Amino acid sequence: MKKSIVALLFLLANTSFAQNYNINLLGQLDLVTIHNSDASDIWAYVDGTGKEYAIVGLNDGTSIVDISNPASPTEIFYEPGLNSIWRDMKTYNGYAYVTTEAQNGLLIIDLNSLPNATGITASYYNGPTGNEWESAHNIYIDSSGIAYIFGANRGNGGCIMLDLNTNPTNPTEIGEVDDWYAHDGVAFNDTLMMGHINDGWMSIYDVSNPSSPVLLGTKTTAGNFSHNLWFSVYHDYVFTTDEISNGYIAAYDVSNPSNIFETDRIQSSPGMNVIPHNAHTIGNYLVTSYYRDGVTIHDVSDPYNLVEVGRYDSSPLDGDGFNGCWGAYPWLPSGNIIISDIEAGLLILGPTYVQGCYIDGNIKDASTLFNIPGANIELIGASLQDQSDLNGDYLTGHGVPGTYDLVYSKPGYYNDTVQNVNLVSGQTVTVDVQLTPIPSHDIVIEISNSGAGLSTADFEMTDGALSFNGQTNGAGYLSLNSVTEGTYDYFAGKWEYITSCSSITVDGTQDTISIALLSGYYDDFTFDFSWSVTGTSTVGIWEIAEPAETNFGGGFGISNPGEDYQGDCSDQAYITGNNDASVGADDVDDGTMILFSPTMDLTSYNNPQIDLYYWWVNAGGGSTGNDQMYIMIDNGVETDTVLSLDVNDVVQDWTAFSFVVSDYQTPSANQTLIVKTADDNPGHLVEAGLDYFRVSEGPVSIDENQLSTIDVYPNPSNGLVQLDKLPAGEKTILLLDAQGKLIQSYQTIAESYSLVIEGGSGIYFLLILGEEQINTHKIVKK
């Protein structure tokens, strides 16, 4: 099939998604739109006349594009295939070999007729008779014409070795390595190296005798998800990528396969959750496709100090996600780099390879002169962050010469900024610093209710870098030692009390910090208050977690939430599974998941009301969802359903729900909330969540004529109200709106009390609940 298509200019050529430097756009062909099919991997071919071609995998086929004029790339051949998001290809001796995880076999494209495109033909290979395979994840071909097939649907999916020399369209199988699934690999001379993504390591084999490979060594890679690897120019180092959020490019010394060790690791856009994909070396440079960060170039001339020296971001998206740049090919005679962008198709880029500007030094404690490991180094004005090693030493660098400020930091120390550091390509600047420790103090946290200490109350405080936590003793005290001065966010809580969250300052002026908790049932899942879980599903199990978003295709949108309900103290919620690897990886399947609250005594409430937020999704499966979610209450005698949800009630957002317990059953001292979700009809996506649970006083009947001896003034007021002559002993003060809805509650043993009405002007009621009587007051806020 031949198509002649005028190249589409990349509309975003002058738009910088990230900070692009040392790489510029030369041209683009939007194969994704042309074929209505996302792009996957990419390779290249050069014919006998020197013309350059891109070979691009798409979900539904393989495209060959003439890129000899980068500004006007033209597709000259397209071979359709079975649908798969994975297509990988390599070339050898005038042929292109294409693998896919669709059961399409090994596609072999004869390119020997080029530049005459009319002679291009395609055929398929499925392995030797009686030992066939139909799909494979990847392929590598070494310089001697041995093809290495990785992840085939045969055996464990290891590596199958084919000799392409005798018959390029009907190769001869000469051996295999099938100890573990292999996702990718490379080979040189008689050495084969593979990335075992499911096992988290890389392996090195001697394949001088392909029928009897010998394992020489293994090494776990930086993210335990070994996706891709490529060797250095002299084959003594290997560079790997781990296909995970915030994944690293890492360098390893493999000169002794029995003692492989890491020499350095680096991230693109640290902290932005981007995912690396495939890395390849060209001379002393590493070119990496980085999904939503596009393509990067690193100077790897020193494997102990990898330095980014170029970047082109092809995607408008940020963060983690499998969008943007899939593959990058850097070895064209023209020097151009071609990349495949999943949504944008083929891009031709012009790189400028420059040496890095290198920085090294040592970081010490200014008081002790001890080395400081794990100190942070940040180059202001660049996405460069690094850390000192166990000896306080660091190596880092930048790809753009100039004058910069360097900031050195570590929790427990004051930051130190070294200004006007002059960076020059190919040169090393040494910067040694000494960090001054911030004073620290021993403090005591007191947690109480109505003046009485609370034992086993949970406490946590953090400033984002340092954290301190523990539980109070029998008297309600928790001792924390060597707390660095500063302001911390704190969280304090216990079942039967309302979690408190605010900030405290540690500066040496107070030894004891007191926190009072109000009585009441409340849980935003900052802490684990021992809710219990049961059910028949083996996945999608209820868990406390900071939700990780998953999305269901077809325009449906979010299935698992990306955050908790935002109106409470915690970032956590109870959700059914939290694996964000894929939309169906950890949802409720073929059974039930039931969540039980701890027991509550609701007899002390006049009219208990339960408030909460829930999440509910039911979709997919090739038919209308048919699963359920129920919210129930149990008083030890009976169980009643207060909310029933099905596919018609899908919300895809945290949704408020309230109910008065007495509308369903008599409140008891043995009350339990139950949340049940069920995938009783397998085949559909089921996700549920619970957050911001609390018990409050529901609407009450107000008797304005009820006797009261309490002084309430001023009335009307501007919002500040003073109460005097309160009854002795412990009492509860309820502030209600004109309809009897609880606005706020207070507890006190004092006989005078002041409160602030936060709401707007209007009529309010105060109920003072003492041991022997109820006092009611009507008040007006002006």
Secondary structure, DSSP 8 states (H G I E B T S, - for coil): ----------TTTT--SS--BSEEEEEEE-HHHHHT--EEEEEEEE-TT--EEEEEEETTEEEEEE-SSTTS-EEEEEEE----S-EEEEEETTEEEEEESSS--EEEEE-TTTT-GGG-EEEEE--STTS-----SEEEE-TTSEEEEES-SSTTS-EEEEE-SS-TTS-EEEEEE-SS---EEEEETTEEEEEETTTTEEEEEE-SSTTS-EEEEEEE-TTS-EEEEEE-TTSSEEEEEE-STT--EEEEE-SSGGG-EEEEEE-SSTTS-----EEEEETTEEEEE-BTT-EEEEE-SSTTS-EEEEEE---S--SSSS-SEEEEE---TT--EEEEETTTEEEEEEE-----EEEEEEEEETTT--B-TT-EEEETTTTEEEE--TTSEEEEEESS-EEEEEEEE-TTB--EEEEEEEE-TT-EEE--EEE-B--EEEEEEEEEETTEE-TT-EEEEE-SS-EEEEE--TTSEEEEEEEESEEEEEEEE-TTB--EEEEEEESSS-SEEEEE--BS-EE-SSS----EEEES-SSS-EEEE----EEETTTTEEEE-SS--TTSS-S-EEEE----SSTTSSS--SEEEEEE---B--TTSSSEEEEEEEEEEEE-TTS----EEEEEEE-SS-EEEEEEE-GGG--SS-EEEEEEGGGTS---TTBEEEEEEEE-SSSSEEEEEEEEEEEEE------TTS----EEESSSBSSEEEEES--SS-EEEEEEETTS-EEEEEEE--S-EEEE--S-SEEEEEEEE-SS-EEEEEEEE-
